[in-house]
Amino acid sequence: MFSLQVERVFSAAHAIVIGGAREALHGHDWRVRVTVTGEVLDDDGLLCDFHLLERLVDAAIGPLRDSTLNDAPPFSALNPTAEHVAMHLASAVQVGLPTGLSMLRVAVTEAPGCEAAYTMELHR
């Protein structure tokens, strides 16, 4: 099994609701690691082009960069937890991925040592 990973960082604020109480608005430098896996390389010996994956991740985080997540779709209607951020980014990235990949994992770190991840199987 082969894997390929890219990493990006973006700044954004959020105020999540925990147990019915909304915490104070605060900011993070969100570290995003996107990993794709698969068993087959293409004719060029690539699982996926790094540059393609970088463009997909950049496009997914672009609308969130330097924002208050609570005001940005889909988080204007969805609690902007690290778990939801990871799921949202995975959903956005997977649309542009080439065929032949089997798994996509998006890990989001909002503070050192605090990581949430979302993994999806790719059936293409």
C-alpha positions in Angstrom: 0.0 0.0 0.0 1.3 3.4 -1.0 0.5 6.7 0.7 1.1 10.3 -0.1 0.6 13.2 2.3 0.5 17.0 2.1 0.3 19.5 5.0 -1.0 23.0 5.2 -1.6 25.6 8.0 -4.3 28.2 8.1 -5.4 30.6 10.8 -9.1 30.9 11.8 -11.1 31.5 14.9 -14.1 29.5 16.3 -16.4 29.2 19.3 -17.8 25.7 19.7 -20.7 24.7 21.7 -20.0 22.0 24.4 -22.9 20.7 26.5 -25.1 23.5 25.4 -22.7 26.3 26.4 -20.8 28.3 23.8 -17.2 28.8 24.6 -15.4 32.1 24.0 -14.3 33.0 20.5 -10.6 32.1 20.1 -8.2 31.5 17.3 -5.9 28.7 16.1 -3.3 28.0 13.6 -5.0 24.9 12.2 -2.5 22.3 10.9 -4.1 20.1 8.2 -2.5 16.8 7.0 -4.2 15.1 4.1 -3.2 11.6 3.3 -4.3 9.4 0.3 -3.6 5.7 0.0 -3.8 3.2 -2.7 -2.3 0.0 -4.1 -1.6 0.9 -7.7 0.8 3.5 -9.2 0.0 5.1 -12.5 2.2 4.8 -15.6 4.5 7.5 -14.3 5.0 5.7 -11.0 2.8 8.1 -9.1 0.0 7.3 -6.6 -1.2 10.9 -7.1 0.5 14.1 -8.2 1.6 16.1 -5.1 0.7 19.3 -6.8 -2.8 18.2 -7.5 -3.3 17.2 -3.9 -1.9 20.6 -2.8 -4.2 22.5 -5.1 -7.2 20.5 -3.8 -6.3 21.2 -0.1 -5.6 24.9 -0.8 -9.0 25.2 -2.5 -10.7 23.5 0.5 -9.1 25.7 3.1 -9.1 28.9 1.2 -12.6 30.0 2.2 -11.8 29.3 5.9 -8.4 31.1 6.0 -8.4 34.1 8.3 -12.1 33.7 9.1 -14.4 33.1 12.0 -15.5 29.6 11.2 -18.9 30.1 12.9 -19.7 32.6 10.1 -18.4 30.5 7.2 -20.4 27.8 5.5 -21.0 25.0 6.5 -20.1 26.0 10.0 -22.7 28.8 10.1 -25.1 25.8 10.6 -22.6 23.2 12.0 -20.7 23.3 15.3 -17.1 24.2 14.1 -15.3 21.4 16.0 -12.0 20.0 14.8 -13.9 16.8 13.9 -16.3 18.7 11.7 -13.5 20.7 10.1 -11.7 17.5 9.2 -14.9 16.0 7.8 -15.7 19.1 5.7 -12.2 19.3 4.3 -12.2 15.6 3.4 -15.5 16.0 1.6 -14.2 19.0 -0.3 -10.9 17.3 -1.3 -12.3 14.0 -2.3 -14.3 15.5 -5.2 -11.2 16.3 -7.2 -9.1 13.1 -6.5 -8.2 10.8 -9.4 -9.5 7.3 -9.6 -7.5 4.4 -8.2 -7.1 5.7 -4.7 -8.6 3.7 -1.8 -8.5 5.9 1.2 -8.5 9.6 2.2 -7.6 10.8 5.7 -7.7 14.4 6.9 -6.2 15.2 10.2 -6.7 18.6 11.8 -4.6 19.9 14.7 -6.0 23.0 16.4 -3.4 22.9 19.2 -0.2 20.9 19.7 -1.0 17.4 20.7 -4.8 17.8 20.0 -5.7 16.2 16.7 -9.0 15.1 15.1 -9.1 13.0 12.0 -11.7 11.9 9.5 -11.1 8.9 7.2 -13.2 7.9 4.2 -12.9 5.0 1.8 -12.9 6.0 -1.8 -14.8 3.7 -4.1 -13.8 4.7 -7.6 
